[in-house]
Amino acid sequence: MPTEDELFAAVDALLTGEPEMPPPAERARLREAAGITQARLAQVLQTTTQSVKNWEAGRSEPRPPRRQAYQRLLDAWTAHHPARPNTPVPAALSGRPAPAAPSAPPNAPAVAEPAVRPAATSRRPAAKKAAQPATTAADARFPHGPLAVLDGDGNAYAVDGIVLDCPATTVIELVEWTLKESGLGAPRLNRSGKDSDPLIVLTASAAVKLGLPERLEGREERRSLRLAEDHPVVKQIGKAKWQLTQRGFGPWARVYRKAQGSARQCVQLAVLSWDALDARSWPGVADMAPADIARVLGVYAQRVITPRGSTAVSGLELMTALRPPTRAVQENGTWVSGHNPGSLGSEPMDPAPPEAIAEHPVVVNSGWTGGFLNEEAYQWVRDPGLLSDEECLLPYAVGLDLNTAFLAAAARLVVGLSAPDHFHRPVFNKKIPGSWLADLSHMELDPRLPSPFTPDGTRPTGPAWYQTHTLAYAQELGYDVHPIEAYLRRETGAYLDPWHDRLKTAYVDTLADLGVTTDLTDAEFLTAMEHHKQADPAMAAVLTAIKATVKGGIGKLRERPQGRTYRDGDPWPAMQRPTWRPDIRAAVISKARVNMHRKLTNMVKLTGLYPLAVLSDCVVYPSPGASPLDFLPYAASGKPLMGGFRLGPTPGLAKLEGVQGMAWAVDLMEKGLNPARHIKGGDAVLDDGE
């Protein structure tokens, strides 16, 4: 911390007017003329080498008391090494605006500007340039990007290699520094939405320096651990008139005050040593250097959203950020907050009883016994007795995995936006989203394929509740559909469209940064996918996080109650938000399962091949060769045939999941295990339980 003398000196300088510092390029020239390295200068000024680099590149400015010391040094160097005459400093480095380019004569021919493809269709090979999290639309309010990673020495690593000096030694000082001095944050994703709060990620040493424990200890699940209410840091926050959300101070904490006008006063904190970054969603990131962590999270923030918790939480928050519940509307000449069309609104909505879960108050309080939607992803294994001799003699079992199948299903998906209405003996309409009670048990389907109507692929045994897409597919297969009962929604819309579009672009662009581009042939695509994770572990972690955001976001639409003290019928926090919408989750999964069955059926028509097993978005086929190219359908021209599985990097297309021997797959099937679950793992998973 600065001494009293240093602070008074800084005040005196302010009163007399601080001399203007030389431009960034001149600072570098003076240091080099004096024969001093950046590392040596950083040592003298008790800062980091990266900070010196930032000062000389114009990315940041020194603050008192270092500013006065740096100024004194530069003044002395200027006296000994004056600038040569007629040596202009580049405008980009001086901080002064560059002179305007001379205008063309009136009759000069127009020069065509190079075409710029929109971001949504941008595809960049990794070899050209590594991905950078630089903001595409610079916002002067947030010059240093959306987040920073703080270490124990007061270095806050932001995006683009920027390192900020953070003098905070308490959480309160950190929050105030972040809001007043850091220049961190991100602009809203929708004109009616809110700017993203700045995120500070704390390393273990930073947490300890701020008075936090290095680890959280307790019997509860790690994600539910919190600081006790009497912890000194929690008391400091309350004493300074700041607040924590109801979740308290855990791995992800929000410290806030009531907004002042349109300016939010909220800082998001993430504590790495408290497992804020789940290794399943962010593989290896928590163990990276702070600058690399900032790069990974910065790219994710730029392409998806500033992380606000787990990837599942971020996936759900992204829906709201892109479709805010309210917008400004004029009422009697005054601007007020009104409903935003196409959104889910600001208030939670009770589901129809069959769309809920058994614990929900709608079910418990009504005594509902009419059954529930069972729209879940496939977990199916073909009866080994239905394997032909020809199939068993094939040497390989090859697994295909559909890229972000739930994301592909969300595209142009019409869902209900209003409360459900109850109907008896309705006429089925595939354009109306909702839940329908119907009997599909009479439908005869090939037993070598899973039934499209049940998650386990078995034939329905009687009336059951189905989502609209499932019944529409029954019609597509040629069967009459006569619902007995239905809960339907009158107001509808493609709520997930902007969510789908943003995540699809993020997924494809991140794969492109790893060398997997859309212009590759199928053989080149398979080769690129073999090595893409090794190309850049940081970008590979971003890709994993994007995929986890998709699945987790859909899963959060029906988050179940948690905690040992919960009792059926009691409300729980998740169900009290507008985005607790199990019907939307069911619609996505229903469409994904139907899409899978349609491809399975088309594969039979195109190749005569039947699957061995399906698990969610993974399917295993018997194959004469060890590559998907050995059994996927292609035209004589070499182009893939439409309708079946096709290879490629976009959502809904397939990639290789794994290859094993056919005998391995049959052995698993005879044990009642699912080869699709284990196609990556090989013989190590041959046990008696999944």
KESETOR-767795 format. One record per residue (C-alpha): y negated, z negated, x; residue in one letter; chain. Coordinates in steps of 0.1 Angstrom, whole numbers, plus 5000, padded with zeros to 4 digits. Each point is the difference from the previous one (the first is absolute). Layout:
SITE    c2    c3    c1  type  mol
SITE     Y     Z     X     A    A
...
This chain:
SITE    c2    c3    c1  type  mol
SITE  5000  5000  5000     M    A
SITE  4964  5007  5013     P    A
SITE  4981  4970  5014     T    A
SITE  4968  4986  4985     E    A
SITE  4980  5015  5029     D    A
SITE  5016  5034  4994     E    A
SITE  4992  4999  4963     L    A
SITE  4963  4990  5006     F    A
SITE  4998  5029  5025     A    A
SITE  5013  5024  4974     A    A
SITE  4975  4987  4975     V    A
SITE  4971  5004  5025     D    A
SITE  5012  5035  5007     A    A
SITE  5000  5008  4963     L    A
SITE  4965  4986  4995     L    A
SITE  4985  5020  5030     T    A
SITE  5020  5031  4991     G    A
SITE  5032  5009  5018     E    A
SITE  4997  5029  5024     P    A
SITE  5019  5031  4989     E    A
SITE  5033  5004  5019     M    A
SITE  5007  5032  5018     P    A
SITE  5021  5025  4980     P    A
SITE  5038  4998  5004     P    A
SITE  5003  5029  5024     A    A
SITE  4973  4985  5022     E    A
SITE  5018  4967  5001     R    A
SITE  5031  5017  5013     A    A
SITE  4980  5019  5026     R    A
SITE  4983  4969  5013     L    A
SITE  5033  4981  5004     R    A
SITE  5016  5029  5018     E    A
SITE  4970  5004  5023     A    A
SITE  5003  4963  5009     A    A
SITE  5037  5005  5008     G    A
SITE  5012  4975  4974     I    A
SITE  5031  5006  4979     T    A
SITE  5001  4992  4963     Q    A
SITE  5026  4973  5006     A    A
SITE  4978  4983  5026     R    A
SITE  4970  5001  4976     L    A
SITE  5021  4986  4972     A    A
SITE  5011  4971  5023     Q    A
SITE  4964  4992  5008     V    A
SITE  4988  5001  4964     L    A
SITE  5032  4980  4989     Q    A
SITE  5011  5027  4975     T    A
SITE  5027  5027  4999     T    A
SITE  5001  5033  5017     T    A
SITE  5003  5017  4966     Q    A
SITE  4967  4984  4990     S    A
SITE  4983  5015  5030     V    A
SITE  5015  5034  4991     K    A
SITE  4987  4996  4965     N    A
SITE  4965  4992  5012     W    A
SITE  5000  5031  5022     E    A
SITE  5014  5022  4973     A    A
SITE  4975  4989  4974     G    A
SITE  5027  4986  4977     R    A
SITE  4986  4964  5001     S    A
SITE  4971  4980  5014     E    A
SITE  5002  4967  5020     P    A
SITE  4988  4969  4982     R    A
SITE  4981  4970  5014     P    A
SITE  5004  4983  5024     P    A
SITE  5019  5029  5017     R    A
SITE  4973  5024  4989     R    A
SITE  4973  4983  5020     Q    A
SITE  5022  4998  5031     A    A
SITE  5011  5036  4997     Y    A
SITE  4963  5010  4995     Q    A
SITE  4990  4982  5031     R    A
SITE  5027  5017  5020     L    A
SITE  4991  5034  4987     L    A
SITE  4963  4994  5008     D    A
SITE  5009  4992  5036     A    A
SITE  5022  5030  5004     W    A
SITE  4973  5022  4985     T    A
SITE  4976  4989  5027     A    A
SITE  5025  5009  5027     H    A
SITE  5014  5031  4985     H    A
SITE  4973  5018  4979     P    A
SITE  5011  5029  4979     A    A
SITE  4994  5035  5015     R    A
SITE  4973  5020  4984     P    A
SITE  5011  5028  4975     N    A
SITE  5034  4984  4995     T    A
SITE  5002  4997  4962     P    A
SITE  5023  4975  4984     V    A
SITE  5024  5016  4974     P    A
SITE  4986  4992  4965     A    A
SITE  5035  4990  4988     A    A
SITE  5000  4972  5026     L    A
SITE  4964  4990  4999     S    A
SITE  4999  4989  4964     G    A
SITE  4971  5025  4993     R    A
SITE  5005  5029  4976     P    A
SITE  5008  5033  5016     A    A
SITE  4974  5027  4996     P    A
SITE  5005  5023  4971     A    A
SITE  5016  5034  5008     A    A
SITE  4976  5029  4998     P    A
SITE  5001  5016  4966     S    A
SITE  5013  5036  4998     A    A
SITE  4976  5028  4993     P    A
SITE  4998  5010  4964     P    A
SITE  5018  5033  5005     N    A
SITE  5027  4986  5024     A    A
SITE  5036  5006  4988     P    A
SITE  5017  4969  4986     A    A
SITE  5026  4985  5022     V    A
SITE  5031  4990  4981     A    A
SITE  5010  4963  5004     E    A
SITE  5036  4993  5007     P    A
SITE  5019  4991  4969     A    A
SITE  5008  4963  4997     V    A
SITE  5031  4991  4980     R    A
SITE  4997  4971  4976     P    A
SITE  5016  4967  5013     A    A
SITE  5026  5002  4972     A    A
SITE  5015  5031  5016     T    A
SITE  4994  4992  5037     S    A
SITE  5030  5003  5023     R    A
SITE  4996  4992  5036     R    A
SITE  5027  5003  5027     P    A
SITE  5003  4968  5021     A    A
SITE  4997  5019  5033     A    A
SITE  4964  5009  4994     K    A
SITE  4985  4965  4996     K    A
SITE  5013  4966  4993     A    A
SITE  4990  4986  4966     A    A
SITE  4968  4979  5000     Q    A
SITE  4988  4977  4973     P    A
SITE  4964  5013  5002     A    A
SITE  4983  5000  4967     T    A
SITE  4997  5035  4985     T    A
SITE  4970  4992  4979     A    A
SITE  4979  4977  5022     A    A
SITE  4983  4972  4981     D    A
SITE  4970  4984  5018     A    A
SITE  5008  4967  4984     R    A
SITE  5034  4998  5018     F    A
SITE  4994  5015  5035     P    A
SITE  5030  4983  5016     H    A
SITE  5026  5009  4974     G    A
SITE  5021  4980  4975     P    A
SITE  5016  4973  5022     L    A
SITE  5003  4983  5033     A    A
SITE  5027  4981  5019     V    A
SITE  4987  4968  5016     L    A
SITE  5015  4985  5031     D    A
SITE  4995  4965  5014     G    A
SITE  4973  5011  5024     D    A
SITE  4976  5011  4973     G    A
SITE  5008  5037  5003     N    A
SITE  5001  5018  4966     A    A
SITE  5018  5033  5004     Y    A
SITE  4989  5025  4973     A    A
SITE  5008  5036  4994     V    A
SITE  4993  5028  5025     D    A
SITE  5003  4977  5030     G    A
SITE  4970  4980  4991     I    A
SITE  5001  4963  5011     V    A
SITE  4975  4976  4985     L    A
SITE  4990  4967  5015     D    A
SITE  5007  4973  4974     C    A
SITE  4986  4965  5009     P    A
SITE  5016  4982  4971     A    A
SITE  5020  4968  5007     T    A
SITE  5006  4990  4963     T    A
SITE  5011  5019  4970     V    A
SITE  4966  4996  4983     I    A
SITE  4983  5014  5031     E    A
SITE  5024  5029  4999     L    A
SITE  4994  5008  4964     V    A
SITE  4962  4999  5004     E    A
SITE  5002  5021  5032     W    A
SITE  5022  5026  4982     T    A
SITE  4976  5003  4971     L    A
SITE  4967  4999  5019     K    A
SITE  5007  5015  5034     E    A
SITE  5033  5018  5004     S    A
SITE  4992  5032  4981     G    A
SITE  5035  5000  4985     L    A
SITE  5011  5012  4966     G    A
SITE  5009  5032  4982     A    A
SITE  4983  5019  4971     P    A
SITE  5015  5001  4965     R    A
SITE  5027  5026  4992     L    A
SITE  4985  5006  4966     N    A
SITE  4964  5001  4990     R    A
SITE  5006  4973  4974     S    A
SITE  5020  4978  5023     G    A
SITE  4992  4975  5027     K    A
SITE  4996  5002  5037     D    A
SITE  5030  4987  5020     S    A
SITE  4994  4966  5015     D    A
SITE  5001  4998  5038     P    A
SITE  5034  4989  5014     L    A
SITE  5003  4978  5031     I    A
SITE  5035  4998  5014     V    A
SITE  5006  4968  5021     L    A
SITE  5023  4999  5030     T    A
SITE  5018  4967  5007     A    A
SITE  4974  4990  5026     S    A
SITE  4971  5008  4977     A    A
SITE  5016  4980  4972     A    A
SITE  5003  4970  5023     V    A
SITE  4965  5004  5013     K    A
SITE  4987  4999  4964     L    A
SITE  5019  4967  4993     G    A
SITE  5030  5016  4982     L    A
SITE  5036  4991  5008     P    A
SITE  5017  5027  5021     E    A
SITE  5029  5000  4975     R    A
SITE  5004  4989  4964     L    A
SITE  5029  4977  4995     E    A
SITE  5018  4991  4967     G    A
SITE  5031  5005  4980     R    A
SITE  4985  5026  4977     E    A
SITE  5002  5037  5006     E    A
SITE  4977  5011  5028     R    A
SITE  4978  5021  4976     R    A
SITE  4994  4970  4977     S    A
SITE  4990  4975  5028     L    A
SITE  4964  4988  4999     R    A
SITE  4977  4975  5018     L    A
SITE  4999  4967  4982     A    A
SITE  4969  4993  4980     E    A
SITE  4990  4972  5023     D    A
SITE  5003  5021  5032     H    A
SITE  4967  4998  5020     P    A
SITE  4995  5038  4997     V    A
SITE  5003  5000  4963     V    A
SITE  4976  4971  4998     K    A
SITE  4975  5018  5022     Q    A
SITE  5001  5030  4977     I    A
SITE  4993  4979  4969     G    A
SITE  4973  4980  5018     K    A
SITE  4982  5032  5009     A    A
SITE  5000  5012  4964     K    A
SITE  5026  5027  5006     W    A
SITE  5031  5004  4979     Q    A
SITE  5036  5010  5003     L    A
SITE  5019  5019  4973     T    A
SITE  5027  4982  4980     Q    A
SITE  5026  5010  5026     R    A
SITE  4982  4977  5026     G    A
SITE  5000  5006  5037     F    A
SITE  5032  5018  5009     G    A
SITE  5010  5029  5021     P    A
SITE  4975  5021  4980     W    A
SITE  4969  4980  4990     A    A
SITE  4968  5010  4982     R    A
SITE  4969  4980  5007     V    A
SITE  4972  5008  4976     Y    A
SITE  4968  4990  4982     R    A
SITE  4986  5013  4968     K    A
SITE  4985  5035  5006     A    A
SITE  4963  5003  5005     Q    A
SITE  4990  5029  4977     G    A
SITE  5022  5029  5010     S    A
SITE  5007  4985  5035     A    A
SITE  5035  4985  5002     R    A
SITE  5005  4969  5021     Q    A
SITE  5037  5000  5008     C    A
SITE  5020  5002  5033     V    A
SITE  5037  5006  5001     Q    A
SITE  5019  4982  5028     L    A
SITE  5036  5008  5012     A    A
SITE  5018  4977  5024     V    A
SITE  5025  5019  5021     L    A
SITE  5020  4969  5011     S    A
SITE  5004  4990  4964     W    A
SITE  5019  5033  4994     D    A
SITE  4972  5017  4982     A    A
SITE  5014  5034  5011     L    A
SITE  5036  5001  4987     D    A
SITE  5022  5017  5027     A    A
SITE  5017  5021  4973     R    A
SITE  4968  5016  4990     S    A
SITE  4982  4999  5033     W    A
SITE  5028  5003  5026     P    A
SITE  4989  4987  5034     G    A
SITE  4963  4998  4991     V    A
SITE  4996  4962  5003     A    A
SITE  5012  5002  5036     D    A
SITE  4976  5027  5010     M    A
SITE  4968  4995  5020     A    A
SITE  4969  4992  4979     P    A
SITE  4985  5035  5006     A    A
SITE  5032  5017  4989     D    A
SITE  5003  4978  4969     I    A
SITE  4964  5010  4991     A    A
SITE  5010  5036  5004     R    A
SITE  5030  4997  4977     V    A
SITE  4982  4981  4973     L    A
SITE  4969  5022  5004     G    A
SITE  5019  5032  4993     V    A
SITE  5017  4984  4970     Y    A
SITE  4967  4988  4987     A    A
SITE  4984  5034  5004     Q    A
SITE  5029  5019  4984     R    A
SITE  5011  4974  4974     V    A
SITE  4979  4969  4996     I    A
SITE  4989  4970  5020     T    A
SITE  5030  4977  5000     P    A
SITE  4996  4972  4975     R    A
SITE  5034  4983  5003     G    A
SITE  5035  5014  5002     S    A
SITE  5005  5037  4997     T    A
SITE  5011  4994  4964     A    A
SITE  4967  4982  4992     V    A
SITE  4981  5028  5018     S    A
SITE  5018  5026  4979     G    A
SITE  4990  4982  4968     L    A
SITE  4965  4994  5011     E    A
SITE  4997  5037  5009     L    A
SITE  5008  5009  4963     M    A
SITE  4970  4979  4989     T    A
SITE  4977  5012  5027     A    A
SITE  5006  5036  4990     L    A
SITE  4999  4993  4962     R    A
SITE  4975  4971  4996     P    A
SITE  5003  4983  4966     P    A
SITE  4963  5002  4993     T    A
SITE  4970  5023  5006     R    A
SITE  4963  4998  4993     A    A
SITE  4990  5013  4966     V    A
SITE  4968  5001  4981     Q    A
SITE  4996  4979  4969     E    A
SITE  4967  4999  4981     N    A
SITE  4983  5013  5031     G    A
SITE  5015  4973  5023     T    A
SITE  5028  5005  5025     W    A
SITE  5030  4978  4993     V    A
SITE  5036  4998  5011     S    A
SITE  5023  5020  4977     G    A
SITE  5036  5012  5000     H    A
SITE  5009  5027  5025     N    A
SITE  5020  5027  4982     P    A
SITE  5034  5006  5016     G    A
SITE  5002  4965  5014     S    A
SITE  5022  4971  4989     L    A
SITE  4969  4979  4990     G    A
SITE  4990  4965  5010     S    A
SITE  5023  4980  4978     E    A
SITE  5038  4995  5003     P    A
SITE  5021  5016  4973     M    A
SITE  5032  4986  4985     D    A
SITE  5030  5024  5004     P    A
SITE  5023  5010  4972     A    A
SITE  5030  4976  4999     P    A
SITE  5025  5025  5014     P    A
SITE  4976  5008  5029     E    A
SITE  4996  4964  5010     A    A
SITE  5024  4977  5019     I    A
SITE  5020  4971  4986     A    A
SITE  4976  4974  5014     E    A
SITE  4969  5016  4984     H    A
SITE  4982  4980  4972     P    A
SITE  5002  5031  4977     V    A
SITE  5038  4997  5002     V    A
SITE  5005  4963  5000     V    A
SITE  4975  4992  4973     N    A
SITE  5012  5028  4976     S    A
SITE  5037  4993  5006     G    A
SITE  5005  5037  5008     W    A
SITE  5037  5010  5003     T    A
SITE  4997  5037  4997     G    A
SITE  5006  5009  5037     G    A
SITE  4978  5013  5028     F    A
SITE  4992  5032  5018     L    A
SITE  5024  5005  5029     N    A
SITE  4981  5027  5019     E    A
SITE  5010  4993  5036     E    A
SITE  5008  5022  5030     A    A
SITE  5035  5013  5005     Y    A
SITE  5028  4979  5016     Q    A
SITE  5030  5022  4994     W    A
SITE  5032  5008  5019     V    A
SITE  5024  5027  4988     R    A
SITE  5035  4988  4990     D    A
SITE  5021  5008  5031     P    A
SITE  5027  5012  4977     G    A
SITE  4978  5030  4991     L    A
SITE  4998  5012  5036     L    A
SITE  5017  5033  5005     S    A
SITE  5023  5008  5030     D    A
SITE  4975  5026  5011     E    A
SITE  4972  4974  5001     E    A
SITE  5021  4974  5018     C    A
SITE  5008  5026  5027     L    A
SITE  4964  5007  5008     L    A
SITE  4990  4983  5033     P    A
SITE  4966  4985  4992     Y    A
SITE  4981  4980  4975     A    A
SITE  4963  5008  5002     V    A
SITE  4973  4979  4984     G    A
SITE  4967  5014  4987     L    A
SITE  4970  4979  4992     D    A
SITE  4972  5011  4977     L    A
SITE  4965  4994  5015     N    A
SITE  4982  4973  4979     T    A
SITE  5019  5009  4969     A    A
SITE  4980  4975  4978     F    A
SITE  4968  5016  5013     L    A
SITE  5012  5035  4990     A    A
SITE  5009  4986  4966     A    A
SITE  4965  4986  4995     A    A
SITE  4984  5035  5003     A    A
SITE  4985  5011  4967     R    A
SITE  5019  4972  4982     L    A
SITE  4985  4992  4966     V    A
SITE  5002  4963  4992     V    A
SITE  4988  4978  4971     G    A
SITE  4966  4984  5004     L    A
SITE  4997  4982  4967     S    A
SITE  5021  4972  4983     A    A
SITE  5034  5011  4986     P    A
SITE  5006  5007  4963     D    A
SITE  5033  4994  4983     H    A
SITE  5018  5028  4981     F    A
SITE  5033  5003  4981     H    A
SITE  5020  5032  4999     R    A
SITE  4973  5020  5019     P    A
SITE  5004  5037  5008     V    A
SITE  5003  5003  5038     F    A
SITE  4971  5016  5018     N    A
SITE  5003  5005  5038     K    A
SITE  4962  5000  5004     K    A
SITE  4996  4964  4987     I    A
SITE  5006  4973  5026     P    A
SITE  5019  4969  4988     G    A
SITE  5034  4984  4995     S    A
SITE  5026  5014  4976     W    A
SITE  5032  4984  4987     L    A
SITE  5026  5028  4998     A    A
SITE  5038  5005  5003     D    A
SITE  5010  5024  5028     L    A
SITE  5036  4988  5003     S    A
SITE  5014  5031  4984     H    A
SITE  4987  5023  5027     M    A
SITE  5028  5016  5021     E    A
SITE  4990  5004  5037     L    A
SITE  5020  5009  5031     D    A
SITE  5014  4968  5015     P    A
SITE  4995  5013  5035     R    A
SITE  4963  4996  4994     L    A
SITE  4982  4967  4991     P    A
SITE  4988  4997  4964     S    A
SITE  4962  5006  4999     P    A
SITE  4997  4972  4974     F    A
SITE  5011  4969  5019     T    A
SITE  4992  4987  5035     P    A
SITE  5037  4995  5009     D    A
SITE  5008  5035  4989     G    A
SITE  5025  4989  4973     T    A
SITE  5000  5014  4965     R    A
SITE  4980  4981  4974     P    A
SITE  5021  4979  4976     T    A
SITE  4976  4999  4971     G    A
SITE  4964  4999  4990     P    A
SITE  4976  4990  5027     A    A
SITE  4963  5001  5009     W    A
SITE  4988  5030  5020     Y    A
SITE  4966  5012  5013     Q    A
SITE  4987  5033  4988     T    A
SITE  5010  5020  5031     H    A
SITE  5036  4990  4996     T    A
SITE  5003  5011  4964     L    A
SITE  4981  5032  5008     A    A
SITE  5026  5008  5026     Y    A
SITE  5028  4995  4975     A    A
SITE  4982  5026  4979     Q    A
SITE  4998  5022  5031     E    A
SITE  5038  4998  5004     L    A
SITE  5004  5013  4964     G    A
SITE  5006  4969  4980     Y    A
SITE  4982  4989  4968     D    A
SITE  4981  4968  5003     V    A
SITE  4995  4978  4969     H    A
SITE  4983  4967  5009     P    A
SITE  5006  4970  4978     I    A
SITE  4969  4981  5010     E    A
SITE  4971  5004  5024     A    A
SITE  4970  4983  5016     Y    A
SITE  4974  5027  5007     L    A
SITE  4965  5002  5014     R    A
SITE  4972  5021  4983     R    A
SITE  4976  5001  5030     E    A
SITE  5015  5017  5030     T    A
SITE  4990  5014  5034     G    A
SITE  5011  5008  5035     A    A
SITE  4989  4966  5013     Y    A
SITE  5019  5004  5034     L    A
SITE  4987  5034  5009     D    A
SITE  4973  4989  5025     P    A
SITE  5024  4975  5014     W    A
SITE  5026  5027  5005     H    A
SITE  4976  5024  5016     D    A
SITE  4986  4975  5025     R    A
SITE  5034  4987  5011     L    A
SITE  5015  5035  5002     K    A
SITE  4971  5011  5023     T    A
SITE  5004  4969  5021     A    A
SITE  5038  5005  5003     Y    A
SITE  4998  5037  5009     V    A
SITE  4971  4996  5024     D    A
SITE  5017  4971  5018     T    A
SITE  5032  5020  5003     L    A
SITE  4979  5029  5015     A    A
SITE  4986  4976  5026     D    A
SITE  5036  4993  5010     L    A
SITE  5007  5037  5004     G    A
SITE  5017  5006  4966     V    A
SITE  4978  5027  4984     T    A
SITE  5005  5021  4969     T    A
SITE  5002  5033  5019     D    A
SITE  5033  4991  5017     L    A
SITE  5033  5018  4993     T    A
SITE  5028  4978  4986     D    A
SITE  5017  4999  5034     A    A
SITE  4967  4991  5017     E    A
SITE  4993  4974  4973     F    A
SITE  5034  4983  5006     L    A
SITE  4993  4999  5038     T    A
SITE  4965  4986  4995     A    A
SITE  5013  4973  4977     M    A
SITE  5025  4989  5027     E    A
SITE  4973  4990  5024     H    A
SITE  4969  4994  4979     H    A
SITE  5001  4962  5002     K    A
SITE  5001  5002  5038     Q    A
SITE  4970  5024  5001     A    A
SITE  4975  4972  4992     D    A
SITE  5014  4965  4989     P    A
SITE  4966  4991  4986     A    A
SITE  4999  5030  4976     M    A
SITE  5036  4995  4992     A    A
SITE  4991  4964  4989     A    A
SITE  4972  5015  4978     V    A
SITE  5026  5024  4984     L    A
SITE  5023  4971  4992     T    A
SITE  4971  4980  4985     A    A
SITE  4991  5030  4978     I    A
SITE  5035  5003  4987     K    A
SITE  5001  4962  4994     A    A
SITE  4967  5003  4981     T    A
SITE  5015  5025  4976     V    A
SITE  5032  4980  4992     K    A
SITE  4982  4966  5000     G    A
SITE  4972  5012  4978     G    A
SITE  5024  5013  4974     I    A
SITE  5020  4968  5002     G    A
SITE  4969  4978  4996     K    A
SITE  4995  5016  4965     L    A
SITE  5028  4976  4989     R    A
SITE  4997  4971  5023     E    A
SITE  5022  4971  4989     R    A
SITE  4991  4963  4999     P    A
SITE  5005  4981  5033     Q    A
SITE  5004  4963  5008     G    A
SITE  5026  4974  4994     R    A
SITE  4980  4983  4973     T    A
SITE  4997  5031  4977     Y    A
SITE  5014  4997  4965     R    A
SITE  5009  5029  4977     D    A
SITE  4972  5008  4976     G    A
SITE  4972  4987  5022     D    A
SITE  4974  5025  5011     P    A
SITE  4998  5008  5037     W    A
SITE  4971  5014  5021     P    A
SITE  5013  5035  5003     A    A
SITE  5004  5007  4963     M    A
SITE  4964  4990  4994     Q    A
SITE  4985  5030  5018     R    A
SITE  4994  5034  4983     P    A
SITE  5024  5017  5026     T    A
SITE  5030  4980  4988     W    A
SITE  5015  5031  4983     R    A
SITE  5038  5001  4999     P    A
SITE  4998  5031  4978     D    A
SITE  4982  5020  5027     I    A
SITE  5026  4988  5026     R    A
SITE  5028  5011  4976     A    A
SITE  4983  5034  4996     A    A
SITE  4999  5006  5037     V    A
SITE  5036  4990  5007     I    A
SITE  5013  5019  4969     S    A
SITE  4983  5032  5012     K    A
SITE  5013  4995  5036     A    A
SITE  5036  4995  4988     R    A
SITE  4997  5030  4977     V    A
SITE  4987  5021  5029     N    A
SITE  5029  4989  5021     M    A
SITE  5026  5009  4973     H    A
SITE  4983  5034  4995     R    A
SITE  5004  5008  5037     K    A
SITE  5036  4987  5000     L    A
SITE  5008  5023  4971     T    A
SITE  4983  5030  5016     N    A
SITE  5019  4994  5032     M    A
SITE  5033  5004  4981     V    A
SITE  4987  5033  4986     K    A
SITE  4988  5012  5034     L    A
SITE  5027  4988  5023     T    A
SITE  5028  4985  4980     G    A
SITE  4996  4967  5018     L    A
SITE  5001  4966  4984     Y    A
SITE  4985  4968  5015     P    A
SITE  5021  4971  5013     L    A
SITE  4973  4974  4993     A    A
SITE  4964  4994  4991     V    A
SITE  4978  4970  5008     L    A
SITE  4964  5003  4987     S    A
SITE  4986  5030  5019     D    A
SITE  5030  5005  5023     C    A
SITE  5030  5023  4992     V    A
SITE  5031  5006  5021     V    A
SITE  5019  5033  5000     Y    A
SITE  5033  5011  5015     P    A
SITE  4992  5027  5026     S    A
SITE  5017  5025  5022     P    A
SITE  4974  4993  5028     G    A
SITE  4980  4971  5013     A    A
SITE  4967  5015  4988     S    A
SITE  4984  5005  4965     P    A
SITE  4996  5036  5010     L    A
SITE  5038  5003  4997     D    A
SITE  5001  4994  4962     F    A
SITE  4965  5003  4985     L    A
SITE  4994  5032  4980     P    A
SITE  4981  5029  5017     Y    A
SITE  4993  5036  4989     A    A
SITE  5012  5030  5021     A    A
SITE  4964  5001  5014     S    A
SITE  5004  4965  5013     G    A
SITE  4976  4984  4975     K    A
SITE  5012  4968  4982     P    A
SITE  5010  5005  4964     L    A
SITE  4979  4982  4974     M    A
SITE  5015  4973  4978     G    A
SITE  5023  4982  5025     G    A
SITE  4991  4978  5029     F    A
SITE  4976  5015  5025     R    A
SITE  4989  4988  5034     L    A
SITE  4964  4992  5008     G    A
SITE  4973  4974  5007     P    A
SITE  4984  4997  4966     T    A
SITE  5008  4975  4973     P    A
SITE  5031  5011  4980     G    A
SITE  5015  5021  5028     L    A
SITE  5029  4988  5020     A    A
SITE  5007  4988  5036     K    A
SITE  5032  4991  5018     L    A
SITE  5009  4964  4994     E    A
SITE  5032  4998  5021     G    A
SITE  5033  5016  5008     V    A
SITE  5035  4984  5001     Q    A
SITE  5036  5012  4999     G    A
SITE  5014  5008  4965     M    A
SITE  5028  4975  5006     A    A
SITE  4974  4973  5005     W    A
SITE  4984  5008  4967     A    A
SITE  5033  5001  4981     V    A
SITE  5010  4966  5015     D    A
SITE  4968  4985  4987     L    A
SITE  5004  5015  4966     M    A
SITE  5035  4986  4997     E    A
SITE  4986  4965  5009     K    A
SITE  4975  5004  4972     G    A
SITE  4971  5003  5024     L    A
SITE  4972  5026  4999     N    A
SITE  4999  5025  5029     P    A
SITE  4964  5008  4992     A    A
SITE  4991  4964  5009     R    A
SITE  5017  5001  5034     H    A
SITE  4997  5037  5011     I    A
SITE  4976  4990  5027     K    A
SITE  5019  4970  5013     G    A
SITE  5035  5014  5007     G    A
SITE  5031  4979  5005     D    A
SITE  4981  4967  5007     A    A
SITE  4996  4996  4962     V    A
SITE  5037  5003  4990     L    A
SITE  5005  4967  4984     D    A
SITE  5011  4988  4965     D    A
SITE  4965  4995  4986     G    A
SITE  4967  5018  4997     E    A
